[in-house]
């Protein structure tokens, strides 16, 4: 990033993507290595999960349909029922294994990209081997932050379900189904706004966990403070990226899974794979750029020497710095 720190706060929606593109293009060698080593496997896993899930679930649906037309208690009914139980177990085990591996690769990719950009910012020597040596240490901090976010999201979703059910039942009983439907739509909008808000904070907290001497709930609190005044920008970027991922998923399902032509499957599979990998890399760079923008907006200047020392901690070359040493000092405009 060749801008002055105090100028970063004025970067808008399109400027964030432009800045991210400039970073990736200027350092395309190291980002290509990160993409090949971490992001491409993540993209392949995501698309393979969609494909295999459709196959498994399609088989389950066919067996459930066959079970509906089979006499209860017959030998055939028992065979299909046993097969269904086995298929459901396989389906959920596959989901669990997928979530575990996608979580690991996601956090490793985040660690690599954020650390790389921080090294670029502080003009440190950087090689892919060095990044890989640091990533496992950074990953532990990100995992703790993720677990806190997971806990918050679990509580949020549970509370949302309870509130929606109670409100809709009460409105349905007192004012009719139409009012109940309207209330449900309004609550859904509020829920989605809260969902986006929590995830924006988590994504920024992931960067905080790497670049500052805090992680977990502390990083979430720090992220909440940082994003003030830039929540609109952060939300717009998050929604845009998630929307693009949904479009890629839709295209993959339509033109790869539900298409019989082999050539079309191969071509669209490669296109979706390339687009998803590029989007994941761009998204990780973007969330790091947003971190620097928020720092600038909060009038906090990054001390490059302290940040450089903080990054060396992951290599074991320096004594860990205290929070006040890593924190970005206030500056006045």
BELUR-V239252 format. One record per residue. N is the residue number from 0. RES is the residue in one small letter. SS is DSSP state (2 for helix, 1 for strand, 0 for the rest). PSI is psi in degrees with one decimal (* if undefined). Layout:
n:N res:RES ss:SS psi:PSI
n:N res:RES ss:SS psi:PSI
This chain:
n:0 res:x ss:0 psi:113.5
n:1 res:x ss:0 psi:8.0
n:2 res:x ss:0 psi:156.9
n:3 res:x ss:0 psi:145.6
n:4 res:x ss:2 psi:-41.0
n:5 res:x ss:2 psi:-13.8
n:6 res:x ss:2 psi:-17.9
n:7 res:x ss:2 psi:-30.7
n:8 res:x ss:2 psi:-19.2
n:9 res:x ss:2 psi:-0.1
n:10 res:x ss:0 psi:130.6
n:11 res:x ss:0 psi:-165.5
n:12 res:x ss:2 psi:-54.8
n:13 res:x ss:2 psi:-30.3
n:14 res:x ss:2 psi:-32.6
n:15 res:x ss:2 psi:-46.3
n:16 res:x ss:2 psi:-36.8
n:17 res:x ss:2 psi:-43.3
n:18 res:x ss:2 psi:-41.6
n:19 res:x ss:2 psi:-41.5
n:20 res:x ss:2 psi:-41.9
n:21 res:x ss:2 psi:-39.9
n:22 res:x ss:2 psi:-47.9
n:23 res:x ss:2 psi:-42.9
n:24 res:x ss:2 psi:-39.8
n:25 res:x ss:2 psi:-30.2
n:26 res:x ss:0 psi:44.5
n:27 res:x ss:2 psi:-26.4
n:28 res:x ss:2 psi:-53.1
n:29 res:x ss:2 psi:-37.8
n:30 res:x ss:2 psi:-31.6
n:31 res:x ss:2 psi:-41.6
n:32 res:x ss:2 psi:-39.8
n:33 res:x ss:2 psi:-42.3
n:34 res:x ss:2 psi:-45.4
n:35 res:x ss:2 psi:-37.7
n:36 res:x ss:2 psi:-30.3
n:37 res:x ss:2 psi:-44.5
n:38 res:x ss:2 psi:-38.5
n:39 res:x ss:2 psi:-44.6
n:40 res:x ss:2 psi:-36.9
n:41 res:x ss:2 psi:-43.4
n:42 res:x ss:2 psi:-43.4
n:43 res:x ss:2 psi:-42.7
n:44 res:x ss:2 psi:-41.0
n:45 res:x ss:2 psi:-47.3
n:46 res:x ss:2 psi:-39.0
n:47 res:x ss:2 psi:-35.6
n:48 res:x ss:2 psi:-42.2
n:49 res:x ss:2 psi:-45.3
n:50 res:x ss:2 psi:-49.2
n:51 res:x ss:2 psi:-37.9
n:52 res:x ss:2 psi:-41.3
n:53 res:x ss:2 psi:-40.8
n:54 res:x ss:2 psi:-47.9
n:55 res:x ss:2 psi:-44.9
n:56 res:x ss:2 psi:-33.6
n:57 res:x ss:2 psi:-41.4
n:58 res:x ss:2 psi:-40.7
n:59 res:x ss:2 psi:-44.2
n:60 res:x ss:2 psi:-40.6
n:61 res:x ss:2 psi:-40.1
n:62 res:x ss:2 psi:-34.0
n:63 res:x ss:2 psi:-37.3
n:64 res:x ss:2 psi:-43.0
n:65 res:x ss:2 psi:-35.5
n:66 res:x ss:2 psi:-35.2
n:67 res:x ss:2 psi:-27.6
n:68 res:x ss:0 psi:16.9
n:69 res:x ss:0 psi:138.8
n:70 res:x ss:0 psi:129.9
n:71 res:x ss:0 psi:132.9
n:72 res:x ss:0 psi:-8.7
n:73 res:x ss:0 psi:159.3
n:74 res:x ss:2 psi:-39.6
n:75 res:x ss:2 psi:-39.6
n:76 res:x ss:2 psi:-43.9
n:77 res:x ss:2 psi:-39.7
n:78 res:x ss:2 psi:-46.0
n:79 res:x ss:2 psi:-39.9
n:80 res:x ss:2 psi:-43.9
n:81 res:x ss:2 psi:-40.4
n:82 res:x ss:2 psi:-40.2
n:83 res:x ss:2 psi:-43.4
n:84 res:x ss:2 psi:-43.3
n:85 res:x ss:2 psi:-39.6
n:86 res:x ss:2 psi:-38.6
n:87 res:x ss:2 psi:-40.5
n:88 res:x ss:2 psi:-44.6
n:89 res:x ss:2 psi:-42.5
n:90 res:x ss:2 psi:-49.5
n:91 res:x ss:2 psi:-31.8
n:92 res:x ss:2 psi:-41.7
n:93 res:x ss:2 psi:-43.0
n:94 res:x ss:2 psi:-43.5
n:95 res:x ss:2 psi:-45.1
n:96 res:x ss:2 psi:-41.3
n:97 res:x ss:2 psi:-48.3
n:98 res:x ss:2 psi:-38.0
n:99 res:x ss:2 psi:-49.0
n:100 res:x ss:2 psi:-36.8
n:101 res:x ss:2 psi:-33.5
n:102 res:x ss:2 psi:-47.0
n:103 res:x ss:2 psi:-48.8
n:104 res:x ss:2 psi:-35.5
n:105 res:x ss:2 psi:-46.2
n:106 res:x ss:2 psi:-37.1
n:107 res:x ss:2 psi:-42.2
n:108 res:x ss:2 psi:-43.2
n:109 res:x ss:2 psi:-45.4
n:110 res:x ss:2 psi:-47.3
n:111 res:x ss:2 psi:-46.2
n:112 res:x ss:2 psi:-47.0
n:113 res:x ss:2 psi:-44.0
n:114 res:x ss:2 psi:-40.5
n:115 res:x ss:2 psi:-45.7
n:116 res:x ss:2 psi:-38.3
n:117 res:x ss:2 psi:-39.3
n:118 res:x ss:2 psi:-39.2
n:119 res:x ss:2 psi:-42.5
n:120 res:x ss:2 psi:-37.0
n:121 res:x ss:0 psi:6.7
n:122 res:x ss:0 psi:38.2
n:123 res:x ss:0 psi:151.4
n:124 res:x ss:0 psi:137.4
n:125 res:x ss:0 psi:129.3
n:126 res:x ss:0 psi:158.2
n:127 res:x ss:2 psi:-35.6
n:128 res:x ss:2 psi:-39.8
n:129 res:x ss:2 psi:-41.8
n:130 res:x ss:2 psi:-45.1
n:131 res:x ss:2 psi:-31.5
n:132 res:x ss:2 psi:-26.3
n:133 res:x ss:2 psi:-35.1
n:134 res:x ss:2 psi:-46.9
n:135 res:x ss:2 psi:-33.0
n:136 res:x ss:2 psi:-40.8
n:137 res:x ss:2 psi:-34.7
n:138 res:x ss:2 psi:-36.2
n:139 res:x ss:2 psi:-41.0
n:140 res:x ss:2 psi:-42.0
n:141 res:x ss:2 psi:-34.7
n:142 res:x ss:2 psi:-41.7
n:143 res:x ss:2 psi:-42.0
n:144 res:x ss:2 psi:-41.7
n:145 res:x ss:2 psi:-42.2
n:146 res:x ss:2 psi:-37.5
n:147 res:x ss:2 psi:-42.2
n:148 res:x ss:2 psi:-40.7
n:149 res:x ss:2 psi:-43.1
n:150 res:x ss:2 psi:-45.2
n:151 res:x ss:2 psi:-43.2
n:152 res:x ss:2 psi:-36.5
n:153 res:x ss:2 psi:-47.7
n:154 res:x ss:2 psi:-41.8
n:155 res:x ss:2 psi:-46.5
n:156 res:x ss:2 psi:-40.5
n:157 res:x ss:2 psi:-45.6
n:158 res:x ss:2 psi:-39.0
n:159 res:x ss:2 psi:-42.5
n:160 res:x ss:2 psi:-44.6
n:161 res:x ss:2 psi:-46.7
n:162 res:x ss:2 psi:-44.4
n:163 res:x ss:2 psi:-46.5
n:164 res:x ss:2 psi:-46.8
n:165 res:x ss:2 psi:-43.8
n:166 res:x ss:2 psi:-43.5
n:167 res:x ss:2 psi:-42.2
n:168 res:x ss:2 psi:-43.0
n:169 res:x ss:2 psi:-44.6
n:170 res:x ss:2 psi:-38.0
n:171 res:x ss:2 psi:-38.6
n:172 res:x ss:2 psi:-34.9
n:173 res:x ss:2 psi:-34.2
n:174 res:x ss:2 psi:-3.4
n:175 res:x ss:0 psi:170.5
n:176 res:x ss:2 psi:-33.6
n:177 res:x ss:2 psi:-46.7
n:178 res:x ss:2 psi:-39.7
n:179 res:x ss:2 psi:-39.7
n:180 res:x ss:2 psi:-42.1
n:181 res:x ss:2 psi:-44.4
n:182 res:x ss:2 psi:-39.8
n:183 res:x ss:2 psi:-40.9
n:184 res:x ss:2 psi:-42.9
n:185 res:x ss:2 psi:-41.8
n:186 res:x ss:2 psi:-34.4
n:187 res:x ss:2 psi:-39.9
n:188 res:x ss:2 psi:-44.7
n:189 res:x ss:2 psi:-41.6
n:190 res:x ss:2 psi:-45.6
n:191 res:x ss:2 psi:-38.0
n:192 res:x ss:2 psi:-43.7
n:193 res:x ss:2 psi:-38.2
n:194 res:x ss:2 psi:-46.3
n:195 res:x ss:2 psi:-43.0
n:196 res:x ss:2 psi:-47.6
n:197 res:x ss:2 psi:-41.6
n:198 res:x ss:2 psi:-33.2
n:199 res:x ss:2 psi:-43.6
n:200 res:x ss:2 psi:-41.7
n:201 res:x ss:2 psi:-44.6
n:202 res:x ss:2 psi:-40.8
n:203 res:x ss:2 psi:-35.8
n:204 res:x ss:2 psi:-29.6
n:205 res:x ss:2 psi:-39.7
n:206 res:x ss:2 psi:-41.5
n:207 res:x ss:2 psi:-39.5
n:208 res:x ss:2 psi:-26.8
n:209 res:x ss:2 psi:-42.4
n:210 res:x ss:2 psi:-12.0
n:211 res:x ss:0 psi:165.9
n:212 res:x ss:0 psi:53.5
n:213 res:x ss:0 psi:154.1
n:214 res:x ss:0 psi:176.7
n:215 res:x ss:0 psi:-138.3
n:216 res:x ss:2 psi:-35.0
n:217 res:x ss:2 psi:-42.8
n:218 res:x ss:2 psi:-37.4
n:219 res:x ss:2 psi:-42.4
n:220 res:x ss:2 psi:-42.8
n:221 res:x ss:2 psi:-42.3
n:222 res:x ss:2 psi:-39.8
n:223 res:x ss:2 psi:-38.0
n:224 res:x ss:2 psi:-41.9
n:225 res:x ss:2 psi:-38.9
n:226 res:x ss:0 psi:-10.1
n:227 res:x ss:0 psi:128.6
n:228 res:x ss:0 psi:-16.1
n:229 res:x ss:0 psi:17.0
n:230 res:x ss:2 psi:-36.2
n:231 res:x ss:2 psi:-44.6
n:232 res:x ss:2 psi:-47.4
n:233 res:x ss:2 psi:-41.7
n:234 res:x ss:2 psi:-42.8
n:235 res:x ss:2 psi:-40.9
n:236 res:x ss:2 psi:-44.6
n:237 res:x ss:2 psi:-47.6
n:238 res:x ss:2 psi:-40.9
n:239 res:x ss:2 psi:-45.9
n:240 res:x ss:2 psi:-43.1
n:241 res:x ss:2 psi:-37.0
n:242 res:x ss:2 psi:-41.0
n:243 res:x ss:2 psi:-38.2
n:244 res:x ss:2 psi:-41.0
n:245 res:x ss:2 psi:-38.2
n:246 res:x ss:2 psi:-42.2
n:247 res:x ss:2 psi:-42.2
n:248 res:x ss:2 psi:-42.5
n:249 res:x ss:2 psi:-44.8
n:250 res:x ss:2 psi:-39.9
n:251 res:x ss:2 psi:-42.3
n:252 res:x ss:2 psi:-42.7
n:253 res:x ss:2 psi:-42.8
n:254 res:x ss:2 psi:-6.8
n:255 res:x ss:2 psi:-52.9
n:256 res:x ss:2 psi:-45.4
n:257 res:x ss:0 psi:18.1
n:258 res:x ss:0 psi:137.6
n:259 res:x ss:0 psi:-23.4
n:260 res:x ss:0 psi:121.7
n:261 res:x ss:2 psi:-43.0
n:262 res:x ss:2 psi:-44.4
n:263 res:x ss:2 psi:-40.0
n:264 res:x ss:2 psi:-46.3
n:265 res:x ss:2 psi:-47.0
n:266 res:x ss:2 psi:-49.4
n:267 res:x ss:2 psi:-32.2
n:268 res:x ss:2 psi:-43.8
n:269 res:x ss:2 psi:-42.4
n:270 res:x ss:2 psi:-48.4
n:271 res:x ss:2 psi:-39.3
n:272 res:x ss:2 psi:-45.8
n:273 res:x ss:2 psi:-45.8
n:274 res:x ss:2 psi:-42.2
n:275 res:x ss:2 psi:-43.9
n:276 res:x ss:2 psi:-44.3
n:277 res:x ss:2 psi:-40.0
n:278 res:x ss:2 psi:-41.0
n:279 res:x ss:2 psi:-46.1
n:280 res:x ss:2 psi:-47.7
n:281 res:x ss:2 psi:-41.2
n:282 res:x ss:2 psi:-40.2
n:283 res:x ss:2 psi:-39.4
n:284 res:x ss:2 psi:-41.6
n:285 res:x ss:2 psi:-44.4
n:286 res:x ss:2 psi:-28.3
n:287 res:x ss:2 psi:-39.8
n:288 res:x ss:2 psi:-40.9
n:289 res:x ss:2 psi:-37.8
n:290 res:x ss:2 psi:-48.1
n:291 res:x ss:2 psi:-34.3
n:292 res:x ss:2 psi:-44.2
n:293 res:x ss:2 psi:-39.7
n:294 res:x ss:2 psi:-43.4
n:295 res:x ss:2 psi:-42.6
n:296 res:x ss:2 psi:-33.7
n:297 res:x ss:0 psi:8.3
n:298 res:x ss:0 psi:44.8
n:299 res:x ss:1 psi:119.6
n:300 res:x ss:1 psi:133.4
n:301 res:x ss:0 psi:122.2
n:302 res:x ss:0 psi:106.9
n:303 res:x ss:2 psi:-33.7
n:304 res:x ss:2 psi:-40.2
n:305 res:x ss:2 psi:-40.5
n:306 res:x ss:2 psi:-38.9
n:307 res:x ss:2 psi:-43.0
n:308 res:x ss:2 psi:-38.7
n:309 res:x ss:2 psi:-40.1
n:310 res:x ss:2 psi:-32.7
n:311 res:x ss:2 psi:-21.5
n:312 res:x ss:2 psi:-37.7
n:313 res:x ss:0 psi:-21.9
n:314 res:x ss:0 psi:-5.3
n:315 res:x ss:0 psi:16.5
n:316 res:x ss:0 psi:-14.5
n:317 res:x ss:0 psi:157.5
n:318 res:x ss:0 psi:134.5
n:319 res:x ss:0 psi:136.4
n:320 res:x ss:0 psi:154.3
n:321 res:x ss:0 psi:161.8
n:322 res:x ss:2 psi:-39.3
n:323 res:x ss:2 psi:-22.4
n:324 res:x ss:2 psi:-35.7
n:325 res:x ss:2 psi:-28.1
n:326 res:x ss:0 psi:147.5
n:327 res:x ss:0 psi:119.1
n:328 res:x ss:1 psi:152.0
n:329 res:x ss:1 psi:142.6
n:330 res:x ss:0 psi:154.9
n:331 res:x ss:0 psi:144.4
n:332 res:x ss:0 psi:*
